[in-house]
Amino acid sequence: MTDIATTTAPIYLPLTAADRCDRCGAAAKVRAVLPKGGELLFCRHHFNEHEARLVELSATVVEAEGELV
Ligand SMILES: [Zn+2]
């Protein structure tokens, strides 16, 4: 990690191997933080499935590092 966080960016814990998709239990690749509190973890497959809904909820989506598509 060489990036220096900007003062305005919220800080999220990185995803680890222990983080699992809330839907299927696969390794989580995406963390979605809801504006009204709470967060959801998704594997790539389930993130794609729920992406439209997350956008609708104005969720902040944080992708795991090294998983750029
Ligand atoms: Zn899943």
N, CA, C, O and the ligand as a Tripos MOL2 file, in Angstrom:
@<TRIPOS>MOLECULE
protein
  277   275    70     0     0
PROTEIN
NO_CHARGES

@<TRIPOS>ATOM
      1 N           0.8420   -1.2010    0.0000 N.3       1 MET1
      2 CA          0.0000    0.0000    0.0000 C.3       1 MET1
      3 C           0.8710    1.2430    0.0000 C.2       1 MET1
      4 O           1.4650    1.5870    1.0220 O.2       1 MET1
      5 N           0.9500    1.9090   -1.1220 N.am      2 THR2
      6 CA          1.7150    3.1420   -1.1800 C.3       2 THR2
      7 C           0.8040    4.3450   -1.2870 C.2       2 THR2
      8 O           1.2570    5.4860   -1.1970 O.2       2 THR2
      9 N          -0.4730    4.0940   -1.4790 N.am      3 ASP3
     10 CA         -1.4140    5.1970   -1.6220 C.3       3 ASP3
     11 C          -1.5610    5.9530   -0.3010 C.2       3 ASP3
     12 O          -1.6060    5.3580    0.7750 O.2       3 ASP3
     13 N          -1.6320    7.2390   -0.4130 N.am      4 ILE4
     14 CA         -1.9020    8.0590    0.7620 C.3       4 ILE4
     15 C          -3.3420    8.5320    0.6660 C.2       4 ILE4
     16 O          -3.7390    9.1720   -0.3080 O.2       4 ILE4
     17 N          -4.1070    8.2110    1.6790 N.am      5 ALA5
     18 CA         -5.5260    8.5540    1.6540 C.3       5 ALA5
     19 C          -5.7030   10.0660    1.6390 C.2       5 ALA5
     20 O          -4.9880   10.8030    2.3180 O.2       5 ALA5
     21 N          -6.6530   10.4970    0.8670 N.am      6 THR6
     22 CA         -6.9560   11.9210    0.8730 C.3       6 THR6
     23 C          -7.7500   12.2490    2.1300 C.2       6 THR6
     24 O          -8.2900   11.3540    2.7810 O.2       6 THR6
     25 N          -7.8150   13.4830    2.4570 N.am      7 THR7
     26 CA         -8.4700   13.8700    3.6990 C.3       7 THR7
     27 C          -9.9810   13.6880    3.6370 C.2       7 THR7
     28 O         -10.6440   13.5820    4.6690 O.2       7 THR7
     29 N         -10.5160   13.6520    2.4330 N.am      8 THR8
     30 CA        -11.9620   13.5770    2.3130 C.3       8 THR8
     31 C         -12.4590   12.1500    2.1200 C.2       8 THR8
     32 O         -13.6380   11.8740    2.3410 O.2       8 THR8
     33 N         -11.5910   11.2550    1.7160 N.am      9 ALA9
     34 CA        -12.0440    9.8970    1.4240 C.3       9 ALA9
     35 C         -12.2920    9.1200    2.7050 C.2       9 ALA9
     36 O         -11.4600    9.1200    3.6120 O.2       9 ALA9
     37 N         -13.4370    8.4610    2.7740 N.am     10 PRO10
     38 CA        -13.6650    7.6040    3.9430 C.3      10 PRO10
     39 C         -12.7070    6.4250    3.9020 C.2      10 PRO10
     40 O         -12.2610    5.9940    2.8380 O.2      10 PRO10
     41 N         -12.4130    5.9310    5.0520 N.am     11 ILE11
     42 CA        -11.4690    4.8220    5.1270 C.3      11 ILE11
     43 C         -12.2260    3.5340    5.4130 C.2      11 ILE11
     44 O         -12.9780    3.4390    6.3830 O.2      11 ILE11
     45 N         -12.0170    2.5650    4.5680 N.am     12 TYR12
     46 CA        -12.6590    1.2780    4.7600 C.3      12 TYR12
     47 C         -11.6020    0.2210    4.9780 C.2      12 TYR12
     48 O         -10.5110    0.2720    4.4100 O.2      12 TYR12
     49 N         -11.9460   -0.7170    5.7950 N.am     13 LEU13
     50 CA        -11.0230   -1.8230    5.9860 C.3      13 LEU13
     51 C         -10.9420   -2.6170    4.6970 C.2      13 LEU13
     52 O         -11.9570   -2.8310    4.0340 O.2      13 LEU13
     53 N          -9.7630   -3.0500    4.3410 N.am     14 PRO14
     54 CA         -9.6450   -3.8550    3.1320 C.3      14 PRO14
     55 C         -10.2960   -5.2130    3.3390 C.2      14 PRO14
     56 O         -10.4200   -5.7050    4.4610 O.2      14 PRO14
     57 N         -10.6990   -5.7920    2.2470 N.am     15 LEU15
     58 CA        -11.2670   -7.1360    2.3160 C.3      15 LEU15
     59 C         -10.1560   -8.1430    2.5590 C.2      15 LEU15
     60 O          -9.0440   -7.9980    2.0500 O.2      15 LEU15
     61 N         -10.4630   -9.1360    3.3220 N.am     16 THR16
     62 CA         -9.4850  -10.1810    3.5700 C.3      16 THR16
     63 C         -10.0700  -11.5290    3.1530 C.2      16 THR16
     64 O         -11.2350  -11.6230    2.7670 O.2      16 THR16
     65 N          -9.2600  -12.5430    3.2350 N.am     17 ALA17
     66 CA         -9.7140  -13.8850    2.8670 C.3      17 ALA17
     67 C         -10.8250  -14.3570    3.7940 C.2      17 ALA17
     68 O         -11.5690  -15.2810    3.4640 O.2      17 ALA17
     69 N         -10.9330  -13.7200    4.9480 N.am     18 ALA18
     70 CA        -11.9670  -14.1150    5.9060 C.3      18 ALA18
     71 C         -13.3180  -13.4880    5.5760 C.2      18 ALA18
     72 O         -14.3440  -13.8780    6.1320 O.2      18 ALA18
     73 N         -13.3090  -12.5140    4.6680 N.am     19 ASP19
     74 CA        -14.5660  -11.8650    4.2840 C.3      19 ASP19
     75 C         -15.2710  -12.7160    3.2460 C.2      19 ASP19
     76 O         -14.6940  -13.1110    2.2330 O.2      19 ASP19
     77 N         -16.5350  -12.9860    3.5290 N.am     20 ARG20
     78 CA        -17.2960  -13.8870    2.6620 C.3      20 ARG20
     79 C         -18.5230  -13.1940    2.0970 C.2      20 ARG20
     80 O         -19.1060  -12.3130    2.7290 O.2      20 ARG20
     81 N         -18.8980  -13.6010    0.9130 N.am     21 CYS21
     82 CA        -20.1100  -13.0980    0.2770 C.3      21 CYS21
     83 C         -21.3120  -13.3810    1.1770 C.2      21 CYS21
     84 O         -21.4750  -14.4930    1.6810 O.2      21 CYS21
     85 N         -22.1570  -12.3560    1.3730 N.am     22 ASP22
     86 CA        -23.3390  -12.5210    2.2130 C.3      22 ASP22
     87 C         -24.3570  -13.4620    1.5850 C.2      22 ASP22
     88 O         -25.2370  -13.9780    2.2750 O.2      22 ASP22
     89 N         -24.2440  -13.6810    0.3200 N.am     23 ARG23
     90 CA        -25.2420  -14.4840   -0.3760 C.3      23 ARG23
     91 C         -24.8410  -15.9500   -0.5210 C.2      23 ARG23
     92 O         -25.6800  -16.8390   -0.3780 O.2      23 ARG23
     93 N         -23.5920  -16.2010   -0.7980 N.am     24 CYS24
     94 CA        -23.2200  -17.5860   -1.1080 C.3      24 CYS24
     95 C         -22.0210  -18.0900   -0.3200 C.2      24 CYS24
     96 O         -21.7060  -19.2790   -0.3780 O.2      24 CYS24
     97 N         -21.3420  -17.2090    0.4180 N.am     25 GLY25
     98 CA        -20.2300  -17.6700    1.2230 C.3      25 GLY25
     99 C         -18.9100  -17.7960    0.4830 C.2      25 GLY25
    100 O         -17.9150  -18.2510    1.0470 O.2      25 GLY25
    101 N         -18.9030  -17.3890   -0.7880 N.am     26 ALA26
    102 CA        -17.6380  -17.3760   -1.5210 C.3      26 ALA26
    103 C         -16.7920  -16.1990   -1.0340 C.2      26 ALA26
    104 O         -17.2930  -15.3200   -0.3330 O.2      26 ALA26
    105 N         -15.5400  -16.1840   -1.3970 N.am     27 ALA27
    106 CA        -14.6630  -15.0830   -0.9910 C.3      27 ALA27
    107 C         -15.2310  -13.7620   -1.4920 C.2      27 ALA27
    108 O         -15.5650  -13.6310   -2.6700 O.2      27 ALA27
    109 N         -15.3400  -12.7870   -0.6010 N.am     28 ALA28
    110 CA        -15.8970  -11.4880   -0.9700 C.3      28 ALA28
    111 C         -14.8980  -10.7070   -1.8150 C.2      28 ALA28
    112 O         -13.7010  -10.6860   -1.5290 O.2      28 ALA28
    113 N         -15.4070  -10.0740   -2.8520 N.am     29 LYS29
    114 CA        -14.5670   -9.2440   -3.7190 C.3      29 LYS29
    115 C         -14.9840   -7.7860   -3.6810 C.2      29 LYS29
    116 O         -14.2270   -6.9020   -4.0810 O.2      29 LYS29
    117 N         -16.1770   -7.5450   -3.2030 N.am     30 VAL30
    118 CA        -16.7050   -6.1810   -3.2010 C.3      30 VAL30
    119 C         -17.3900   -5.9010   -1.8760 C.2      30 VAL30
    120 O         -18.1670   -6.7150   -1.3750 O.2      30 VAL30
    121 N         -17.0890   -4.7310   -1.3150 N.am     31 ARG31
    122 CA        -17.7680   -4.2940   -0.1010 C.3      31 ARG31
    123 C         -18.6710   -3.1220   -0.4790 C.2      31 ARG31
    124 O         -18.2260   -2.1660   -1.1150 O.2      31 ARG31
    125 N         -19.9230   -3.2020   -0.0900 N.am     32 ALA32
    126 CA        -20.8670   -2.1180   -0.3650 C.3      32 ALA32
    127 C         -21.3060   -1.5230    0.9630 C.2      32 ALA32
    128 O         -21.8920   -2.2050    1.8030 O.2      32 ALA32
    129 N         -21.0130   -0.2430    1.1380 N.am     33 VAL33
    130 CA        -21.3730    0.4330    2.3770 C.3      33 VAL33
    131 C         -22.6170    1.2700    2.1210 C.2      33 VAL33
    132 O         -22.6370    2.1210    1.2320 O.2      33 VAL33
    133 N         -23.6450    1.0170    2.9060 N.am     34 LEU34
    134 CA        -24.9050    1.7120    2.7190 C.3      34 LEU34
    135 C         -24.8870    3.0600    3.4330 C.2      34 LEU34
    136 O         -24.3590    3.1710    4.5390 O.2      34 LEU34
    137 N         -25.4600    4.0780    2.8050 N.am     35 PRO35
    138 CA        -25.4290    5.4360    3.3870 C.3      35 PRO35
    139 C         -26.1350    5.5150    4.7350 C.2      35 PRO35
    140 O         -25.7860    6.3440    5.5760 O.2      35 PRO35
    141 N         -27.1120    4.6670    4.9370 N.am     36 LYS36
    142 CA        -27.8100    4.7320    6.2210 C.3      36 LYS36
    143 C         -27.2190    3.7640    7.2360 C.2      36 LYS36
    144 O         -27.8200    3.4970    8.2770 O.2      36 LYS36
    145 N         -26.0820    3.2610    6.9360 N.am     37 GLY37
    146 CA        -25.3980    2.3830    7.8700 C.3      37 GLY37
    147 C         -25.4700    0.9340    7.4380 C.2      37 GLY37
    148 O         -26.4200    0.5110    6.7790 O.2      37 GLY37
    149 N         -24.4700    0.1930    7.8120 N.am     38 GLY38
    150 CA        -24.4350   -1.2130    7.4590 C.3      38 GLY38
    151 C         -23.6460   -1.4340    6.1880 C.2      38 GLY38
    152 O         -23.4630   -0.5180    5.3860 O.2      38 GLY38
    153 N         -23.1890   -2.6320    6.0160 N.am     39 GLU39
    154 CA        -22.4440   -2.9400    4.8100 C.3      39 GLU39
    155 C         -22.7220   -4.3610    4.3860 C.2      39 GLU39
    156 O         -23.1130   -5.2140    5.1830 O.2      39 GLU39
    157 N         -22.5080   -4.5870    3.1100 N.am     40 LEU40
    158 CA        -22.7480   -5.8970    2.5300 C.3      40 LEU40
    159 C         -21.4830   -6.3320    1.8140 C.2      40 LEU40
    160 O         -20.7520   -5.5160    1.2530 O.2      40 LEU40
    161 N         -21.2420   -7.6220    1.8440 N.am     41 LEU41
    162 CA        -20.0990   -8.1650    1.1220 C.3      41 LEU41
    163 C         -20.6140   -9.0790    0.0170 C.2      41 LEU41
    164 O         -21.5460   -9.8590    0.2120 O.2      41 LEU41
    165 N         -19.9950   -8.9650   -1.1210 N.am     42 PHE42
    166 CA        -20.4270   -9.7730   -2.2580 C.3      42 PHE42
    167 C         -19.2370  -10.3840   -2.9660 C.2      42 PHE42
    168 O         -18.1560   -9.7960   -3.0070 O.2      42 PHE42
    169 N         -19.4380  -11.5580   -3.5180 N.am     43 CYS43
    170 CA        -18.4800  -12.0880   -4.4710 C.3      43 CYS43
    171 C         -18.7330  -11.3690   -5.7970 C.2      43 CYS43
    172 O         -19.7000  -10.6180   -5.9180 O.2      43 CYS43
    173 N         -17.9000  -11.5870   -6.7570 N.am     44 ARG44
    174 CA        -18.0510  -10.9100   -8.0410 C.3      44 ARG44
    175 C         -19.4090  -11.2150   -8.6580 C.2      44 ARG44
    176 O         -20.0880  -10.3250   -9.1690 O.2      44 ARG44
    177 N         -19.7830  -12.4540   -8.6040 N.am     45 HIS45
    178 CA        -21.0320  -12.8920   -9.2160 C.3      45 HIS45
    179 C         -22.2390  -12.1810   -8.5860 C.2      45 HIS45
    180 O         -23.0920  -11.6490   -9.2970 O.2      45 HIS45
    181 N         -22.2990  -12.1760   -7.2860 N.am     46 HIS46
    182 CA        -23.4590  -11.5770   -6.6390 C.3      46 HIS46
    183 C         -23.4240  -10.0550   -6.6560 C.2      46 HIS46
    184 O         -24.4660   -9.4020   -6.5920 O.2      46 HIS46
    185 N         -22.2290   -9.4980   -6.7400 N.am     47 PHE47
    186 CA        -22.1710   -8.0470   -6.9030 C.3      47 PHE47
    187 C         -22.7980   -7.6610   -8.2360 C.2      47 PHE47
    188 O         -23.5920   -6.7230   -8.3080 O.2      47 PHE47
    189 N         -22.4440   -8.3760   -9.2710 N.am     48 ASN48
    190 CA        -23.0180   -8.0840  -10.5870 C.3      48 ASN48
    191 C         -24.5420   -8.2080  -10.5390 C.2      48 ASN48
    192 O         -25.2680   -7.4260  -11.1540 O.2      48 ASN48
    193 N         -24.9940   -9.1900   -9.8080 N.am     49 GLU49
    194 CA        -26.4300   -9.4320   -9.7160 C.3      49 GLU49
    195 C         -27.1540   -8.2970   -8.9810 C.2      49 GLU49
    196 O         -28.2860   -7.9570   -9.3250 O.2      49 GLU49
    197 N         -26.5100   -7.7200   -7.9860 N.am     50 HIS50
    198 CA        -27.1650   -6.7230   -7.1370 C.3      50 HIS50
    199 C         -26.6850   -5.3010   -7.3940 C.2      50 HIS50
    200 O         -27.0750   -4.3700   -6.6890 O.2      50 HIS50
    201 N         -25.8420   -5.1380   -8.4010 N.am     51 GLU51
    202 CA        -25.2350   -3.8300   -8.6220 C.3      51 GLU51
    203 C         -26.2850   -2.7320   -8.8220 C.2      51 GLU51
    204 O         -26.1650   -1.6570   -8.2340 O.2      51 GLU51
    205 N         -27.2910   -2.9800   -9.6240 N.am     52 ALA52
    206 CA        -28.3020   -1.9620   -9.9010 C.3      52 ALA52
    207 C         -28.9970   -1.5200   -8.6140 C.2      52 ALA52
    208 O         -29.2590   -0.3350   -8.4060 O.2      52 ALA52
    209 N         -29.2850   -2.4800   -7.7720 N.am     53 ARG53
    210 CA        -29.9450   -2.1800   -6.4990 C.3      53 ARG53
    211 C         -29.0340   -1.3620   -5.5800 C.2      53 ARG53
    212 O         -29.4930   -0.4550   -4.8870 O.2      53 ARG53
    213 N         -27.7550   -1.6880   -5.5810 N.am     54 LEU54
    214 CA        -26.8030   -0.9540   -4.7500 C.3      54 LEU54
    215 C         -26.6700    0.4860   -5.2180 C.2      54 LEU54
    216 O         -26.5520    1.4050   -4.4070 O.2      54 LEU54
    217 N         -26.6910    0.6740   -6.5250 N.am     55 VAL55
    218 CA        -26.6300    2.0330   -7.0680 C.3      55 VAL55
    219 C         -27.8730    2.7950   -6.6390 C.2      55 VAL55
    220 O         -27.8040    3.9690   -6.2750 O.2      55 VAL55
    221 N         -29.0010    2.1180   -6.6850 N.am     56 GLU56
    222 CA        -30.2680    2.7060   -6.2730 C.3      56 GLU56
    223 C         -30.2070    3.1710   -4.8110 C.2      56 GLU56
    224 O         -30.7600    4.2130   -4.4600 O.2      56 GLU56
    225 N         -29.5420    2.4010   -3.9830 N.am     57 LEU57
    226 CA        -29.4360    2.7080   -2.5540 C.3      57 LEU57
    227 C         -28.2990    3.6890   -2.2620 C.2      57 LEU57
    228 O         -28.0500    4.0350   -1.1080 O.2      57 LEU57
    229 N         -27.6190    4.1290   -3.3090 N.am     58 SER58
    230 CA        -26.4790    5.0300   -3.1510 C.3      58 SER58
    231 C         -25.3940    4.4290   -2.2740 C.2      58 SER58
    232 O         -24.7490    5.1300   -1.4950 O.2      58 SER58
    233 N         -25.2050    3.1480   -2.4060 N.am     59 ALA59
    234 CA        -24.1670    2.4790   -1.6330 C.3      59 ALA59
    235 C         -22.7870    2.8650   -2.1600 C.2      59 ALA59
    236 O         -22.5970    3.0790   -3.3570 O.2      59 ALA59
    237 N         -21.8430    2.9470   -1.2500 N.am     60 THR60
    238 CA        -20.4550    3.1720   -1.6450 C.3      60 THR60
    239 C         -19.8240    1.8090   -1.8820 C.2      60 THR60
    240 O         -19.7480    0.9810   -0.9750 O.2      60 THR60
    241 N         -19.3800    1.5900   -3.0910 N.am     61 VAL61
    242 CA        -18.8470    0.2820   -3.4380 C.3      61 VAL61
    243 C         -17.3220    0.3220   -3.4500 C.2      61 VAL61
    244 O         -16.7080    1.1480   -4.1250 O.2      61 VAL61
    245 N         -16.7440   -0.5690   -2.7030 N.am     62 VAL62
    246 CA        -15.2960   -0.6480   -2.6250 C.3      62 VAL62
    247 C         -14.8650   -2.0210   -3.1220 C.2      62 VAL62
    248 O         -15.2310   -3.0450   -2.5450 O.2      62 VAL62
    249 N         -14.0970   -2.0320   -4.1830 N.am     63 GLU63
    250 CA        -13.6590   -3.3130   -4.7170 C.3      63 GLU63
    251 C         -12.3460   -3.7190   -4.0830 C.2      63 GLU63
    252 O         -11.5140   -2.8830   -3.7300 O.2      63 GLU63
    253 N         -12.1840   -5.0110   -3.9500 N.am     64 ALA64
    254 CA        -10.9420   -5.5250   -3.3850 C.3      64 ALA64
    255 C          -9.7800   -5.1640   -4.3090 C.2      64 ALA64
    256 O          -9.9310   -5.1340   -5.5300 O.2      64 ALA64
    257 N          -8.6500   -4.8980   -3.7270 N.am     65 GLU65
    258 CA         -7.4910   -4.5530   -4.5200 C.3      65 GLU65
    259 C          -7.0650   -5.7240   -5.3910 C.2      65 GLU65
    260 O          -7.1750   -6.8840   -4.9930 O.2      65 GLU65
    261 N          -6.5860   -5.4100   -6.5690 N.am     66 GLY66
    262 CA         -6.1190   -6.4490   -7.4560 C.3      66 GLY66
    263 C          -7.2420   -7.2000   -8.1420 C.2      66 GLY66
    264 O          -7.0160   -8.2380   -8.7640 O.2      66 GLY66
    265 N          -8.4490   -6.6770   -8.0300 N.am     67 GLU67
    266 CA         -9.5810   -7.3380   -8.6640 C.3      67 GLU67
    267 C         -10.2440   -6.4260   -9.6790 C.2      67 GLU67
    268 O         -11.4580   -6.4740   -9.8740 O.2      67 GLU67
    269 N          -9.4540   -5.6130  -10.3090 N.am     68 LEU68
    270 CA        -10.0180   -4.7070  -11.2960 C.3      68 LEU68
    271 C         -10.5070   -5.5040  -12.4920 C.2      68 LEU68
    272 O          -9.8570   -6.4470  -12.9440 O.2      68 LEU68
    273 N         -11.6380   -5.1140  -12.9810 N.am     69 VAL69
    274 CA        -12.2240   -5.8250  -14.1340 C.3      69 VAL69
    275 C         -12.0320   -4.9970  -15.3850 C.2      69 VAL69
    276 O         -12.4500   -5.4080  -16.4680 O.2      69 VAL69
    277 ZN        -21.8900  -14.7290   -3.8090 Zn       70 ZN70
@<TRIPOS>BOND
     1     1     2 1
     2     2     3 1
     3     3     4 2
     4     3     5 am
     5     5     6 1
     6     6     7 1
     7     7     8 2
     8     7     9 am
     9     9    10 1
    10    10    11 1
    11    11    12 2
    12    11    13 am
    13    13    14 1
    14    14    15 1
    15    15    16 2
    16    15    17 am
    17    17    18 1
    18    18    19 1
    19    19    20 2
    20    19    21 am
    21    21    22 1
    22    22    23 1
    23    23    24 2
    24    23    25 am
    25    25    26 1
    26    26    27 1
    27    27    28 2
    28    27    29 am
    29    29    30 1
    30    30    31 1
    31    31    32 2
    32    31    33 am
    33    33    34 1
    34    34    35 1
    35    35    36 2
    36    35    37 am
    37    37    38 1
    38    38    39 1
    39    39    40 2
    40    39    41 am
    41    41    42 1
    42    42    43 1
    43    43    44 2
    44    43    45 am
    45    45    46 1
    46    46    47 1
    47    47    48 2
    48    47    49 am
    49    49    50 1
    50    50    51 1
    51    51    52 2
    52    51    53 am
    53    53    54 1
    54    54    55 1
    55    55    56 2
    56    55    57 am
    57    57    58 1
    58    58    59 1
    59    59    60 2
    60    59    61 am
    61    61    62 1
    62    62    63 1
    63    63    64 2
    64    63    65 am
    65    65    66 1
    66    66    67 1
    67    67    68 2
    68    67    69 am
    69    69    70 1
    70    70    71 1
    71    71    72 2
    72    71    73 am
    73    73    74 1
    74    74    75 1
    75    75    76 2
    76    75    77 am
    77    77    78 1
    78    78    79 1
    79    79    80 2
    80    79    81 am
    81    81    82 1
    82    82    83 1
    83    83    84 2
    84    83    85 am
    85    85    86 1
    86    86    87 1
    87    87    88 2
    88    87    89 am
    89    89    90 1
    90    90    91 1
    91    91    92 2
    92    91    93 am
    93    93    94 1
    94    94    95 1
    95    95    96 2
    96    95    97 am
    97    97    98 1
    98    98    99 1
    99    99   100 2
   100    99   101 am
   101   101   102 1
   102   102   103 1
   103   103   104 2
   104   103   105 am
   105   105   106 1
   106   106   107 1
   107   107   108 2
   108   107   109 am
   109   109   110 1
   110   110   111 1
   111   111   112 2
   112   111   113 am
   113   113   114 1
   114   114   115 1
   115   115   116 2
   116   115   117 am
   117   117   118 1
   118   118   119 1
   119   119   120 2
   120   119   121 am
   121   121   122 1
   122   122   123 1
   123   123   124 2
   124   123   125 am
   125   125   126 1
   126   126   127 1
   127   127   128 2
   128   127   129 am
   129   129   130 1
   130   130   131 1
   131   131   132 2
   132   131   133 am
   133   133   134 1
   134   134   135 1
   135   135   136 2
   136   135   137 am
   137   137   138 1
   138   138   139 1
   139   139   140 2
   140   139   141 am
   141   141   142 1
   142   142   143 1
   143   143   144 2
   144   143   145 am
   145   145   146 1
   146   146   147 1
   147   147   148 2
   148   147   149 am
   149   149   150 1
   150   150   151 1
   151   151   152 2
   152   151   153 am
   153   153   154 1
   154   154   155 1
   155   155   156 2
   156   155   157 am
   157   157   158 1
   158   158   159 1
   159   159   160 2
   160   159   161 am
   161   161   162 1
   162   162   163 1
   163   163   164 2
   164   163   165 am
   165   165   166 1
   166   166   167 1
   167   167   168 2
   168   167   169 am
   169   169   170 1
   170   170   171 1
   171   171   172 2
   172   171   173 am
   173   173   174 1
   174   174   175 1
   175   175   176 2
   176   175   177 am
   177   177   178 1
   178   178   179 1
   179   179   180 2
   180   179   181 am
   181   181   182 1
   182   182   183 1
   183   183   184 2
   184   183   185 am
   185   185   186 1
   186   186   187 1
   187   187   188 2
   188   187   189 am
   189   189   190 1
   190   190   191 1
   191   191   192 2
   192   191   193 am
   193   193   194 1
   194   194   195 1
   195   195   196 2
   196   195   197 am
   197   197   198 1
   198   198   199 1
   199   199   200 2
   200   199   201 am
   201   201   202 1
   202   202   203 1
   203   203   204 2
   204   203   205 am
   205   205   206 1
   206   206   207 1
   207   207   208 2
   208   207   209 am
   209   209   210 1
   210   210   211 1
   211   211   212 2
   212   211   213 am
   213   213   214 1
   214   214   215 1
   215   215   216 2
   216   215   217 am
   217   217   218 1
   218   218   219 1
   219   219   220 2
   220   219   221 am
   221   221   222 1
   222   222   223 1
   223   223   224 2
   224   223   225 am
   225   225   226 1
   226   226   227 1
   227   227   228 2
   228   227   229 am
   229   229   230 1
   230   230   231 1
   231   231   232 2
   232   231   233 am
   233   233   234 1
   234   234   235 1
   235   235   236 2
   236   235   237 am
   237   237   238 1
   238   238   239 1
   239   239   240 2
   240   239   241 am
   241   241   242 1
   242   242   243 1
   243   243   244 2
   244   243   245 am
   245   245   246 1
   246   246   247 1
   247   247   248 2
   248   247   249 am
   249   249   250 1
   250   250   251 1
   251   251   252 2
   252   251   253 am
   253   253   254 1
   254   254   255 1
   255   255   256 2
   256   255   257 am
   257   257   258 1
   258   258   259 1
   259   259   260 2
   260   259   261 am
   261   261   262 1
   262   262   263 1
   263   263   264 2
   264   263   265 am
   265   265   266 1
   266   266   267 1
   267   267   268 2
   268   267   269 am
   269   269   270 1
   270   270   271 1
   271   271   272 2
   272   271   273 am
   273   273   274 1
   274   274   275 1
   275   275   276 2
@<TRIPOS>SUBSTRUCTURE
     1 MET1         2 RESIDUE 1 A MET
     2 THR2         6 RESIDUE 1 A THR
     3 ASP3        10 RESIDUE 1 A ASP
     4 ILE4        14 RESIDUE 1 A ILE
     5 ALA5        18 RESIDUE 1 A ALA
     6 THR6        22 RESIDUE 1 A THR
     7 THR7        26 RESIDUE 1 A THR
     8 THR8        30 RESIDUE 1 A THR
     9 ALA9        34 RESIDUE 1 A ALA
    10 PRO10       38 RESIDUE 1 A PRO
    11 ILE11       42 RESIDUE 1 A ILE
    12 TYR12       46 RESIDUE 1 A TYR
    13 LEU13       50 RESIDUE 1 A LEU
    14 PRO14       54 RESIDUE 1 A PRO
    15 LEU15       58 RESIDUE 1 A LEU
    16 THR16       62 RESIDUE 1 A THR
    17 ALA17       66 RESIDUE 1 A ALA
    18 ALA18       70 RESIDUE 1 A ALA
    19 ASP19       74 RESIDUE 1 A ASP
    20 ARG20       78 RESIDUE 1 A ARG
    21 CYS21       82 RESIDUE 1 A CYS
    22 ASP22       86 RESIDUE 1 A ASP
    23 ARG23       90 RESIDUE 1 A ARG
    24 CYS24       94 RESIDUE 1 A CYS
    25 GLY25       98 RESIDUE 1 A GLY
    26 ALA26      102 RESIDUE 1 A ALA
    27 ALA27      106 RESIDUE 1 A ALA
    28 ALA28      110 RESIDUE 1 A ALA
    29 LYS29      114 RESIDUE 1 A LYS
    30 VAL30      118 RESIDUE 1 A VAL
    31 ARG31      122 RESIDUE 1 A ARG
    32 ALA32      126 RESIDUE 1 A ALA
    33 VAL33      130 RESIDUE 1 A VAL
    34 LEU34      134 RESIDUE 1 A LEU
    35 PRO35      138 RESIDUE 1 A PRO
    36 LYS36      142 RESIDUE 1 A LYS
    37 GLY37      146 RESIDUE 1 A GLY
    38 GLY38      150 RESIDUE 1 A GLY
    39 GLU39      154 RESIDUE 1 A GLU
    40 LEU40      158 RESIDUE 1 A LEU
    41 LEU41      162 RESIDUE 1 A LEU
    42 PHE42      166 RESIDUE 1 A PHE
    43 CYS43      170 RESIDUE 1 A CYS
    44 ARG44      174 RESIDUE 1 A ARG
    45 HIS45      178 RESIDUE 1 A HIS
    46 HIS46      182 RESIDUE 1 A HIS
    47 PHE47      186 RESIDUE 1 A PHE
    48 ASN48      190 RESIDUE 1 A ASN
    49 GLU49      194 RESIDUE 1 A GLU
    50 HIS50      198 RESIDUE 1 A HIS
    51 GLU51      202 RESIDUE 1 A GLU
    52 ALA52      206 RESIDUE 1 A ALA
    53 ARG53      210 RESIDUE 1 A ARG
    54 LEU54      214 RESIDUE 1 A LEU
    55 VAL55      218 RESIDUE 1 A VAL
    56 GLU56      222 RESIDUE 1 A GLU
    57 LEU57      226 RESIDUE 1 A LEU
    58 SER58      230 RESIDUE 1 A SER
    59 ALA59      234 RESIDUE 1 A ALA
    60 THR60      238 RESIDUE 1 A THR
    61 VAL61      242 RESIDUE 1 A VAL
    62 VAL62      246 RESIDUE 1 A VAL
    63 GLU63      250 RESIDUE 1 A GLU
    64 ALA64      254 RESIDUE 1 A ALA
    65 GLU65      258 RESIDUE 1 A GLU
    66 GLY66      262 RESIDUE 1 A GLY
    67 GLU67      266 RESIDUE 1 A GLU
    68 LEU68      270 RESIDUE 1 A LEU
    69 VAL69      274 RESIDUE 1 A VAL
    70 ZN70       277 GROUP 0 **** ****
